[in-house]
Structure formats: structure tokens, C-alpha cells
């Protein structure tokens, strides 16, 4: 019941056709939304998988099979677990082109070769590669569409709205999730109102980014087990079980996380960047050299009205050399302690920036 929407971005190219960034599942609904764009602007020409994260890579192959004439590009560290399998086993069909590390000096790097710049010169791109742990690699391919002054990012930053994304109002299951999390007591009945949905969404956002937020109170087993059969809202699922409640200070924690809708680096991503500060800083310098006016990430709200200055501010921890977050310290406490307790064979690389820290909010 913690729903985090995922987004692909489609750009009409000045040279004709469509450019697809971070493809999603090719459902009938998705393809029907895409067809009018194809009719108006031409076929899908390029498909880019900008990440190695499972929630993105598992969708790229099925999506690309619907457009066999398109050129598919993927970052170069794709993997599968527990066995590293060939691309065909990951759902890709045909040729998977390796995305160059940078568009700088990548003329002729396209599948067809020649001297023409990649993407017809309409895009700049830069790939960040960082070791996330001893056994895994993180990659983020930033794309800058010059004609529209739009920056495309995958997981690097998010912007969170006060209200749930419209897609979470589109299905009964999603709406039930909002109501499920809006309850302050296992025996409470809540009405399906805009205020209730907003309350549930804000708690989902905290859950999704902190796993065990500071405002969460886990109930004793005998309390939630006794309440489950008496629930007035069994239709919300989980057999009436609600094993936690939230503190009254939770809205304060959400406001700290939201940062007025400005782009922020979520803790799980900051953990990775702080372990490769030189590579991350170099990537950020290249990305913020582009003259973008809006940012479209793959999760949460978009577009974000932000330029290089606003994006750079989200990465202040790289400049200060301290692994500080802009959120409540109580919200990152669980992640901080979990990292410190990892066994040596799963440990992340040590970071020169120190442990995750935030400002105490007295949650």
C-alpha cells in the first residue's frame, strides 16, 4: 500500500519522431496514450534506459519490443541477480546499444555510425557511475533537451506535492491505500475526502523515502491483533490490520521533506552519492552547465520549475563535505542505524562525508 508512481518522458524531436526516456510498462493504456503522439509527430526513434535500477530496467525490454524499429540505448552496467544473464534474458530483443558516458565528443556514436552527433544534436547527456556497495553499481543518465530547455533525470532528485498525484486517484486500489494510511487509530473510520487523501499521501511519501519515519509509532502486537477483527473498514485490505499509527508532528516532518516542492535528493540516493563524491560532483558540474528551465524526474511530481541553481542546491552535501540531509534527523535515524549495522560482506563503501544527519525536529 505504499505506492510510488513511475514516469516515462516522451519528447517530440525537432528532426521528427519521438524520444522516450525511462520507458514504463507497455500496457494497452500506455500504448493508447502514446499513439496520438506517434500519429502527430512520427514514430518512436530512440528509447533510453537511463538506470540499472530494477523498477526501470524490467520495463525497458517489454516496451522496446513494441517498437522494433527504434534504437534502444542502455547504460553500460546492466546486471541481473543472482546470475548475470545476457540481455536477451532481461527481456530485450534485438540490439541494445551502449549509452556513451557523455555526449561530449560522442559524434558518430549512434548505432549507424557516421559523423552525425548522437540524437541529431538535440540532446546533451551525462552518465554518473558510482559503486553503491561492494557488489553493486548505480547509474544515472541525465539528458538535456536543448530546444525545450528541459532536463530529464531518473532517480537523482524528486519534488513532492502536498496532494497525491492524479494517478493515485484513478483506481479504487490506490484510493484505498490513501485511506488506509490516513487513519490515526486501527478502529477509526475515515471519509473519502480530499483532506483524507492528502493525509494518506503525505504519510505514504514519508514511508517510501525513509522506510521507518520518525513520526511512526509501531503498535504492540496484542493491540493491533485485537483491533483487526473489529475494524470498521475491512474493505481497506490487510484483513483490517493496522500495526502502526502516526504522531501529531507528522505534518512537520512532511513539510521538512517536501522543502516547498524544490528538488531534493532522497536519503537512499544521497547514501550512494556520498560514497562517490568526486564522481557525483563531476557529474553535477556537467549537468548544471546546461541552460535548463525545468526538470522532469521519473518519480513524484513533474515538471519541476528549476534551473541549474535550484538543482545544485539539492546537492549541498557534496559542497560542504558533510552528509547532511534537508530533512528531520528523526526520519533518517532508521537508515543511519541500518547502514551502521550492515555485515561486512554487504557493507557500502565508507564515505568521507560521514553518516546521514539532519536537523532534529522534535518528532
Order of alpha helices (4+ residues) and beta strands (2+ residues): beta-beta-alpha-beta-alpha-beta-beta-beta-beta-beta-alpha-alpha-beta-alpha-beta-alpha-alpha-alpha-beta-alpha-alpha-beta-alpha-beta
